Structure formats: structure tokens, C-alpha cells
């Protein structure tokens, strides 16, 4: 689970495809509600070439890895 945690924490560069989906009409309306998909100042949804980091997801993965099955349920 460590690679998933690192990817969530350190982030990844948004590809052209993902950037287009996140910023089209439907995608934008979905992701714009979640701060991890927005710029630091919250002014817009992230675009191609920017880095998406998900600190809360990384914490969840870390909790699950440490607590095992019992933590999940």
C-alpha cells in the first residue's frame, strides 16, 4: 500500500486527457466541489501539467495499512 500512499501524498502531473475531463462541463461540476482538485487559492480546477496531491487519501491509506482489516471495517 506504500506506493499508493506515496502517489497520493506526493501527487502526479495531470495529463492532457485528465485535464480535459476535469475541466469539461460534467467533469468540472463534479471535481470543482472537492478542494484537492482545485488550485491552492481555490480559484479554479487543476489543469494539464499541474500536480494533483491528495493528502487526505494518503492519510486514509496509511491508516488502513497500519490497522489492517479491522481498521477498514
Buried (B, 14 or more C-beta within 10 A) or exposed (E): EEEBBEBBBEBEEBEEEBBEBBBEEEBBEEBBEEEBBBEEEEEEBBBBEEEBBBEEBBEBBBEBEEEEEEEEE
